[in-house]
Protein backbone atom coordinates (compact mmCIF):
# COMPACT_ATOMS: atom_id res chain seq x y z
CA UNK A 1 0.00 0.00 0.00
CA UNK A 2 1.27 3.47 -0.89
CA UNK A 3 1.74 5.50 2.29
CA UNK A 4 2.84 8.75 0.66
CA UNK A 5 0.93 11.89 1.57
CA UNK A 6 -0.51 14.09 -1.19
CA UNK A 7 -1.62 17.71 -1.11
CA UNK A 8 -5.41 17.87 -1.12
CA UNK A 9 -5.77 21.64 -0.90
CA UNK A 10 -4.11 24.82 0.31
CA UNK A 11 -6.18 26.67 2.87
CA UNK A 12 -5.86 30.35 3.76
CA UNK A 13 -4.67 29.75 7.33
CA UNK A 14 -4.20 27.26 10.16
CA UNK A 15 -7.79 27.57 11.36
CA UNK A 16 -9.23 26.54 8.00
CA UNK A 17 -6.70 23.71 7.78
CA UNK A 18 -7.61 22.47 11.28
CA UNK A 19 -11.33 22.54 10.47
CA UNK A 20 -10.81 20.65 7.23
CA UNK A 21 -8.52 18.07 8.86
CA UNK A 22 -11.11 17.48 11.58
CA UNK A 23 -13.87 17.08 9.00
CA UNK A 24 -11.85 14.55 7.00
CA UNK A 25 -10.85 12.58 10.10
CA UNK A 26 -14.50 12.41 11.16
CA UNK A 27 -15.19 10.82 7.76
CA UNK A 28 -12.44 8.22 8.32
CA UNK A 29 -9.79 9.86 6.16
CA UNK A 30 -6.38 10.47 7.74
CA UNK A 31 -5.42 14.12 7.28
CA UNK A 32 -2.72 16.45 8.51
CA UNK A 33 -1.27 19.86 7.85
CA UNK A 34 1.99 20.01 5.96
CA UNK A 35 5.00 20.89 8.03
CA UNK A 36 5.82 24.49 7.40
CA UNK A 37 9.18 26.09 7.67
CA UNK A 38 9.90 28.14 10.82
CA UNK A 39 9.81 31.41 8.87
CA UNK A 40 6.24 30.83 7.66
CA UNK A 41 5.13 29.85 11.16
CA UNK A 42 6.72 32.94 12.65
CA UNK A 43 5.02 35.17 10.08
CA UNK A 44 1.65 33.69 11.03
CA UNK A 45 2.23 34.27 14.74
CA UNK A 46 4.20 37.52 14.81
CA UNK A 47 3.11 39.23 11.64
CA UNK A 48 -0.47 38.07 11.65
CA UNK A 49 -0.15 37.36 7.97
CA UNK A 50 -2.25 34.76 6.29
CA UNK A 51 0.04 32.10 4.88
CA UNK A 52 -1.40 29.19 2.95
CA UNK A 53 -1.39 25.89 4.80
CA UNK A 54 -1.44 22.65 2.84
CA UNK A 55 -3.75 19.85 3.93
CA UNK A 56 -2.38 16.40 3.16
CA UNK A 57 -4.04 12.99 2.88
CA UNK A 58 -2.56 9.58 2.06
CA UNK A 59 -2.55 8.90 -1.68
CA UNK A 60 -5.13 6.04 -1.49
CA UNK A 61 -7.63 8.47 0.10
CA UNK A 62 -7.05 11.40 -2.27
CA UNK A 63 -10.02 10.91 -4.60
CA UNK A 64 -12.44 10.24 -1.74
CA UNK A 65 -11.15 13.32 0.08
CA UNK A 66 -11.62 15.46 -3.05
CA UNK A 67 -15.24 14.35 -3.31
CA UNK A 68 -15.84 15.11 0.37
CA UNK A 69 -14.15 18.49 -0.03
CA UNK A 70 -16.60 19.42 -2.79
CA UNK A 71 -19.53 18.58 -0.52
CA UNK A 72 -17.90 20.33 2.46
CA UNK A 73 -17.09 23.53 0.59
CA UNK A 74 -20.52 23.84 -1.01
CA UNK A 75 -22.16 23.56 2.43
CA UNK A 76 -19.86 26.14 4.07
CA UNK A 77 -18.68 28.94 1.83
CA UNK A 78 -18.40 29.23 -1.94
CA UNK A 79 -14.98 30.88 -1.52
CA UNK A 80 -13.49 28.02 0.53
CA UNK A 81 -10.91 26.08 -1.48
C-alpha positions, 0 to 999 in steps of 0.5 A, spaced: 500 500 500 502 506 498 503 510 504 505 517 501 501 523 503 498 528 497 496 535 497 489 535 497 488 543 498 491 549 500 487 553 505 488 560 507 490 559 514 491 554 520 484 555 522 481 553 516 486 547 515 484 544 522 477 545 520 478 541 514 482 536 517 477 534 523 472 534 517 476 529 514 478 525 520 470 524 522 469 521 515 475 516 516 480 519 512 487 520 515 489 528 514 494 532 517 497 539 515 503 540 511 510 541 516 511 548 514 518 552 515 519 556 521 519 562 517 512 561 515 510 559 522 513 565 525 510 570 520 503 567 522 504 568 529 508 575 529 506 578 523 499 576 523 499 574 515 495 569 512 500 564 509 497 558 505 497 551 509 497 545 505 492 539 507 495 532 506 491 525 505 494 519 504 494 517 496 489 512 497 484 516 500 485 522 495 479 521 490 475 520 496 477 526 500 476 530 493 469 528 493 468 530 500 471 536 499 466 538 494 460 537 498 464 540 504 465 547 501 458 547 497 455 547 504 460 552 508 462 557 503 463 558 496 470 561 496 473 556 501 478 552 497 
